Each structure stands twice: as structure tokens, then as C-alpha cells.
């Protein structure tokens, strides 16, 4: 498992296969999209051709998704979740407590992994590159860690449990 959480994402084999299939479908659709743009271009004045502009926008979205999936799949750590319990990191289901020790309402359980894993689990998924994911990565059960929210607020959480994701 890489310690560089900024470029490595953990994926189950199922998520990897699902994303690979999506990528292949998008790549296979490129000629269809090009033909759609060509057909719309032949309809006349491009300045007022809404169909042409919509087709170009859709092509841009598809190309963006192709680039995103290609990068994700190339850099992903695929396979079974880590097997050691007690330390938070990618592939681990963690339970944390926000705030004070006597505040049981602020306990949350989630998977540290790629947001692409959200399609394979009912758990909330937090990226290991997120501020909370970065703060928790490497923490041991019982550790208290702090992180800054996007609004600049500093929050403290206590890692209660860290268990390998079992799917």
C-alpha cells in the first residue's frame, strides 16, 4: 500500500471492473459522438445551432470522464482491503467521534477510499485525499487528530475503530 495518498486510490476489484467497463464504453462511443457532431454541423449556421453546441458539450464531458477514469484506474491500488485492524487508512472502515468524549450523537462510520467506491457500498466514502481522510490516515484507535475544514475551521476527531473493508 502506497503512503502517497494524493495519487493512489484504493478500489475493490468490483469497483475497478465497473469503472473499466465504463471507460471502455465511453471510448467505444467516441465515433458515435463524432458522427453526432458532424451531423449537427451540417445543419447550418454554427452560431445558432443548439444541437451542435449541445453535442460538443457532451463530447467534452465524455472526454473529461475518460481522462478521469484513465488516471484513476492507472494509479489505483486494486484488491483486498488491508487486513490489519486498528490503523486508519485507505480501504479501512473507520468509526470516529467528533467533539467531546461524552457526545455520542457525533459518532460516524465511513470507508476511507475512492469516491468511486460509493457505487459498491452503503457506507459513506471519504477520500484519503480529503482533509479528514488525510488527518486519519496512519492514526491508531484512540488517537485524536485535528483537521481544517474548507471554511478554515479546525475540527478534532477521535478514531474509535478501524477495520478492513469487507465489501
C-alpha positions as protocol buffer text, in pm:
chain_id: "A"
residue {
  index: 1
  type: UNK
  ca { x: 0 y: 0 z: 0 }
}
residue {
  index: 2
  type: UNK
  ca { x: 143 y: 334 z: -103 }
}
residue {
  index: 3
  type: UNK
  ca { x: 183 y: 607 z: 152 }
}
residue {
  index: 4
  type: UNK
  ca { x: 129 y: 871 z: -118 }
}
residue {
  index: 5
  type: UNK
  ca { x: -243 y: 920 z: -67 }
}
residue {
  index: 6
  type: UNK
  ca { x: -263 y: 1212 z: -309 }
}
residue {
  index: 7
  type: UNK
  ca { x: -232 y: 994 z: -621 }
}
residue {
  index: 8
  type: UNK
  ca { x: -321 y: 642 z: -507 }
}
residue {
  index: 9
  type: UNK
  ca { x: -680 y: 536 z: -456 }
}
residue {
  index: 10
  type: UNK
  ca { x: -790 y: 206 z: -313 }
}
residue {
  index: 11
  type: UNK
  ca { x: -1057 y: 20 z: -514 }
}
residue {
  index: 12
  type: UNK
  ca { x: -1223 y: -316 z: -474 }
}
residue {
  index: 13
  type: UNK
  ca { x: -1194 y: -547 z: -772 }
}
residue {
  index: 14
  type: UNK
  ca { x: -1567 y: -496 z: -836 }
}
residue {
  index: 15
  type: UNK
  ca { x: -1530 y: -117 z: -848 }
}
residue {
  index: 16
  type: UNK
  ca { x: -1224 y: -147 z: -1071 }
}
residue {
  index: 17
  type: UNK
  ca { x: -1411 y: -378 z: -1312 }
}
residue {
  index: 18
  type: UNK
  ca { x: -1717 y: -148 z: -1315 }
}
residue {
  index: 19
  type: UNK
  ca { x: -1505 y: 160 z: -1386 }
}
residue {
  index: 20
  type: UNK
  ca { x: -1302 y: -24 z: -1652 }
}
residue {
  index: 21
  type: UNK
  ca { x: -1626 y: -121 z: -1827 }
}
residue {
  index: 22
  type: UNK
  ca { x: -1749 y: 239 z: -1810 }
}
residue {
  index: 23
  type: UNK
  ca { x: -1420 y: 358 z: -1961 }
}
residue {
  index: 24
  type: UNK
  ca { x: -1436 y: 104 z: -2245 }
}
residue {
  index: 25
  type: UNK
  ca { x: -1796 y: 205 z: -2320 }
}
residue {
  index: 26
  type: UNK
  ca { x: -1702 y: 575 z: -2334 }
}
residue {
  index: 27
  type: UNK
  ca { x: -1406 y: 503 z: -2562 }
}
residue {
  index: 28
  type: UNK
  ca { x: -1623 y: 287 z: -2789 }
}
residue {
  index: 29
  type: UNK
  ca { x: -1876 y: 573 z: -2807 }
}
residue {
  index: 30
  type: UNK
  ca { x: -1623 y: 822 z: -2947 }
}
residue {
  index: 31
  type: UNK
  ca { x: -1706 y: 753 z: -3316 }
}
residue {
  index: 32
  type: UNK
  ca { x: -2079 y: 786 z: -3242 }
}
residue {
  index: 33
  type: UNK
  ca { x: -2021 y: 1120 z: -3071 }
}
residue {
  index: 34
  type: UNK
  ca { x: -1801 y: 1242 z: -3358 }
}
residue {
  index: 35
  type: UNK
  ca { x: -2072 y: 1145 z: -3607 }
}
residue {
  index: 36
  type: UNK
  ca { x: -2334 y: 1329 z: -3398 }
}
residue {
  index: 37
  type: UNK
  ca { x: -2123 y: 1646 z: -3405 }
}
residue {
  index: 38
  type: UNK
  ca { x: -2069 y: 1607 z: -3779 }
}
residue {
  index: 39
  type: UNK
  ca { x: -2442 y: 1562 z: -3842 }
}
residue {
  index: 40
  type: UNK
  ca { x: -2523 y: 1870 z: -3634 }
}
residue {
  index: 41
  type: UNK
  ca { x: -2253 y: 2074 z: -3810 }
}
residue {
  index: 42
  type: UNK
  ca { x: -2419 y: 2005 z: -4145 }
}
residue {
  index: 43
  type: UNK
  ca { x: -2747 y: 2155 z: -4020 }
}
residue {
  index: 44
  type: UNK
  ca { x: -2623 y: 2506 z: -4092 }
}
residue {
  index: 45
  type: UNK
  ca { x: -2506 y: 2819 z: -3913 }
}
residue {
  index: 46
  type: UNK
  ca { x: -2299 y: 2709 z: -3611 }
}
residue {
  index: 47
  type: UNK
  ca { x: -2370 y: 3032 z: -3420 }
}
residue {
  index: 48
  type: UNK
  ca { x: -2737 y: 2942 z: -3385 }
}
residue {
  index: 49
  type: UNK
  ca { x: -2709 y: 2563 z: -3395 }
}
residue {
  index: 50
  type: UNK
  ca { x: -2809 y: 2447 z: -3045 }
}
residue {
  index: 51
  type: UNK
  ca { x: -2780 y: 2079 z: -3138 }
}
residue {
  index: 52
  type: UNK
  ca { x: -2420 y: 2125 z: -3247 }
}
residue {
  index: 53
  type: UNK
  ca { x: -2324 y: 2309 z: -2929 }
}
residue {
  index: 54
  type: UNK
  ca { x: -2501 y: 2050 z: -2711 }
}
residue {
  index: 55
  type: UNK
  ca { x: -2319 y: 1767 z: -2890 }
}
residue {
  index: 56
  type: UNK
  ca { x: -1982 y: 1943 z: -2845 }
}
residue {
  index: 57
  type: UNK
  ca { x: -2056 y: 1997 z: -2475 }
}
residue {
  index: 58
  type: UNK
  ca { x: -2147 y: 1631 z: -2432 }
}
residue {
  index: 59
  type: UNK
  ca { x: -1827 y: 1531 z: -2609 }
}
residue {
  index: 60
  type: UNK
  ca { x: -1629 y: 1749 z: -2369 }
}
residue {
  index: 61
  type: UNK
  ca { x: -1795 y: 1584 z: -2069 }
}
residue {
  index: 62
  type: UNK
  ca { x: -1723 y: 1237 z: -2206 }
}
residue {
  index: 63
  type: UNK
  ca { x: -1359 y: 1320 z: -2279 }
}
residue {
  index: 64
  type: UNK
  ca { x: -1321 y: 1462 z: -1928 }
}
residue {
  index: 65
  type: UNK
  ca { x: -1463 y: 1144 z: -1777 }
}
residue {
  index: 66
  type: UNK
  ca { x: -1233 y: 932 z: -1997 }
}
residue {
  index: 67
  type: UNK
  ca { x: -930 y: 1126 z: -1870 }
}
residue {
  index: 68
  type: UNK
  ca { x: -1051 y: 1099 z: -1508 }
}
residue {
  index: 69
  type: UNK
  ca { x: -1113 y: 723 z: -1530 }
}
residue {
  index: 70
  type: UNK
  ca { x: -785 y: 658 z: -1712 }
}
residue {
  index: 71
  type: UNK
  ca { x: -587 y: 836 z: -1440 }
}
residue {
  index: 72
  type: UNK
  ca { x: -783 y: 674 z: -1156 }
}
residue {
  index: 73
  type: UNK
  ca { x: -751 y: 321 z: -1294 }
}
residue {
  index: 74
  type: UNK
  ca { x: -381 y: 364 z: -1375 }
}
residue {
  index: 75
  type: UNK
  ca { x: -296 y: 481 z: -1022 }
}
residue {
  index: 76
  type: UNK
  ca { x: -542 y: 270 z: -822 }
}
residue {
  index: 77
  type: UNK
  ca { x: -443 y: 9 z: -567 }
}
residue {
  index: 78
  type: UNK
  ca { x: -678 y: -278 z: -651 }
}
residue {
  index: 79
  type: UNK
  ca { x: -767 y: -578 z: -446 }
}
residue {
  index: 80
  type: UNK
  ca { x: -849 y: -676 z: -96 }
}
residue {
  index: 81
  type: UNK
  ca { x: -867 y: -420 z: 178 }
}
residue {
  index: 82
  type: UNK
  ca { x: -584 y: -409 z: 428 }
}
residue {
  index: 83
  type: UNK
  ca { x: -604 y: -690 z: 680 }
}
residue {
  index: 84
  type: UNK
  ca { x: -455 y: -524 z: 985 }
}
residue {
  index: 85
  type: UNK
  ca { x: -701 y: -368 z: 1223 }
}
residue {
  index: 86
  type: UNK
  ca { x: -652 y: -64 z: 1436 }
}
residue {
  index: 87
  type: UNK
  ca { x: -487 y: 181 z: 1196 }
}
residue {
  index: 88
  type: UNK
  ca { x: -688 y: 412 z: 969 }
}
residue {
  index: 89
  type: UNK
  ca { x: -607 y: 440 z: 601 }
}
residue {
  index: 90
  type: UNK
  ca { x: -739 y: 364 z: 251 }
}
residue {
  index: 91
  type: UNK
  ca { x: -954 y: 52 z: 248 }
}
residue {
  index: 92
  type: UNK
  ca { x: -1046 y: 81 z: 615 }
}
residue {
  index: 93
  type: UNK
  ca { x: -1391 y: 130 z: 767 }
}
residue {
  index: 94
  type: UNK
  ca { x: -1345 y: 377 z: 1049 }
}
residue {
  index: 95
  type: UNK
  ca { x: -1568 y: 495 z: 1329 }
}
residue {
  index: 96
  type: UNK
  ca { x: -1486 y: 839 z: 1462 }
}
residue {
  index: 97
  type: UNK
  ca { x: -1625 y: 1067 z: 1727 }
}
residue {
  index: 98
  type: UNK
  ca { x: -1643 y: 1437 z: 1655 }
}
residue {
  index: 99
  type: UNK
  ca { x: -1605 y: 1670 z: 1951 }
}
residue {
  index: 100
  type: UNK
  ca { x: -1607 y: 1573 z: 2318 }
}
residue {
  index: 101
  type: UNK
  ca { x: -1595 y: 1218 z: 2460 }
}
residue {
  index: 102
  type: UNK
  ca { x: -1944 y: 1241 z: 2613 }
}
residue {
  index: 103
  type: UNK
  ca { x: -2113 y: 1345 z: 2287 }
}
residue {
  index: 104
  type: UNK
  ca { x: -2241 y: 1015 z: 2142 }
}
residue {
  index: 105
  type: UNK
  ca { x: -2452 y: 1191 z: 1876 }
}
residue {
  index: 106
  type: UNK
  ca { x: -2140 y: 1286 z: 1685 }
}
residue {
  index: 107
  type: UNK
  ca { x: -2019 y: 932 z: 1604 }
}
residue {
  index: 108
  type: UNK
  ca { x: -1985 y: 846 z: 1237 }
}
residue {
  index: 109
  type: UNK
  ca { x: -1873 y: 533 z: 1049 }
}
residue {
  index: 110
  type: UNK
  ca { x: -1740 y: 553 z: 693 }
}
residue {
  index: 111
  type: UNK
  ca { x: -1499 y: 397 z: 444 }
}
residue {
  index: 112
  type: UNK
  ca { x: -1173 y: 570 z: 360 }
}
residue {
  index: 113
  type: UNK
  ca { x: -1134 y: 511 z: -12 }
}
residue {
  index: 114
  type: UNK
  ca { x: -1209 y: 644 z: -356 }
}
residue {
  index: 115
  type: UNK
  ca { x: -1541 y: 818 z: -411 }
}
residue {
  index: 116
  type: UNK
  ca { x: -1585 y: 568 z: -693 }
}
residue {
  index: 117
  type: UNK
  ca { x: -1636 y: 303 z: -422 }
}
residue {
  index: 118
  type: UNK
  ca { x: -1967 y: 470 z: -334 }
}
residue {
  index: 119
  type: UNK
  ca { x: -2127 y: 258 z: -606 }
}
residue {
  index: 120
  type: UNK
  ca { x: -2030 y: -64 z: -426 }
}
residue {
  index: 121
  type: UNK
  ca { x: -2120 y: 13 z: -64 }
}
residue {
  index: 122
  type: UNK
  ca { x: -2394 y: 160 z: 151 }
}
residue {
  index: 123
  type: UNK
  ca { x: -2131 y: 330 z: 366 }
}
residue {
  index: 124
  type: UNK
  ca { x: -2038 y: 693 z: 319 }
}
residue {
  index: 125
  type: UNK
  ca { x: -1700 y: 711 z: 147 }
}
residue {
  index: 126
  type: UNK
  ca { x: -1439 y: 973 z: 234 }
}
residue {
  index: 127
  type: UNK
  ca { x: -1139 y: 1016 z: 10 }
}
residue {
  index: 128
  type: UNK
  ca { x: -800 y: 961 z: 168 }
}
residue {
  index: 129
  type: UNK
  ca { x: -705 y: 1291 z: -1 }
}
residue {
  index: 130
  type: UNK
  ca { x: -981 y: 1482 z: 182 }
}
residue {
  index: 131
  type: UNK
  ca { x: -880 y: 1686 z: 488 }
}
residue {
  index: 132
  type: UNK
  ca { x: -1044 y: 1430 z: 721 }
}
residue {
  index: 133
  type: UNK
  ca { x: -901 y: 1135 z: 527 }
}
residue {
  index: 134
  type: UNK
  ca { x: -551 y: 1283 z: 538 }
}
residue {
  index: 135
  type: UNK
  ca { x: -576 y: 1353 z: 911 }
}
residue {
  index: 136
  type: UNK
  ca { x: -695 y: 999 z: 988 }
}
residue {
  index: 137
  type: UNK
  ca { x: -451 y: 811 z: 764 }
}
residue {
  index: 138
  type: UNK
  ca { x: -196 y: 646 z: 990 }
}
residue {
  index: 139
  type: UNK
  ca { x: -391 y: 720 z: 1310 }
}
residue {
  index: 140
  type: UNK
  ca { x: -433 y: 436 z: 1560 }
}
residue {
  index: 141
  type: UNK
  ca { x: -750 y: 354 z: 1753 }
}
residue {
  index: 142
  type: UNK
  ca { x: -785 y: 601 z: 2037 }
}
residue {
  index: 143
  type: UNK
  ca { x: -581 y: 872 z: 1862 }
}
residue {
  index: 144
  type: UNK
  ca { x: -721 y: 1222 z: 1846 }
}
residue {
  index: 145
  type: UNK
  ca { x: -648 y: 1411 z: 1523 }
}
residue {
  index: 146
  type: UNK
  ca { x: -731 y: 1759 z: 1400 }
}
residue {
  index: 147
  type: UNK
  ca { x: -801 y: 1882 z: 1051 }
}
residue {
  index: 148
  type: UNK
  ca { x: -906 y: 2205 z: 883 }
}
residue {
  index: 149
  type: UNK
  ca { x: -1239 y: 2224 z: 701 }
}
residue {
  index: 150
  type: UNK
  ca { x: -1267 y: 2408 z: 368 }
}
residue {
  index: 151
  type: UNK
  ca { x: -1413 y: 2701 z: 563 }
}
residue {
  index: 152
  type: UNK
  ca { x: -1098 y: 2724 z: 775 }
}
residue {
  index: 153
  type: UNK
  ca { x: -1248 y: 2581 z: 1093 }
}
residue {
  index: 154
  type: UNK
  ca { x: -1033 y: 2329 z: 1281 }
}
residue {
  index: 155
  type: UNK
  ca { x: -1215 y: 2016 z: 1398 }
}
residue {
  index: 156
  type: UNK
  ca { x: -1093 y: 1737 z: 1622 }
}
residue {
  index: 157
  type: UNK
  ca { x: -1197 y: 1374 z: 1588 }
}
residue {
  index: 158
  type: UNK
  ca { x: -1113 y: 1063 z: 1787 }
}
residue {
  index: 159
  type: UNK
  ca { x: -1058 y: 738 z: 1598 }
}
residue {
  index: 160
  type: UNK
  ca { x: -1270 y: 479 z: 1778 }
}
residue {
  index: 161
  type: UNK
  ca { x: -1224 y: 179 z: 1546 }
}
residue {
  index: 162
  type: UNK
  ca { x: -1050 y: 95 z: 1218 }
}
residue {
  index: 163
  type: UNK
  ca { x: -1140 y: -231 z: 1046 }
}
residue {
  index: 164
  type: UNK
  ca { x: -1066 y: -362 z: 696 }
}
residue {
  index: 165
  type: UNK
  ca { x: -1347 y: -313 z: 444 }
}
residue {
  index: 166
  type: UNK
  ca { x: -1513 y: -648 z: 370 }
}
residue {
  index: 167
  type: UNK
  ca { x: -1747 y: -537 z: 90 }
}
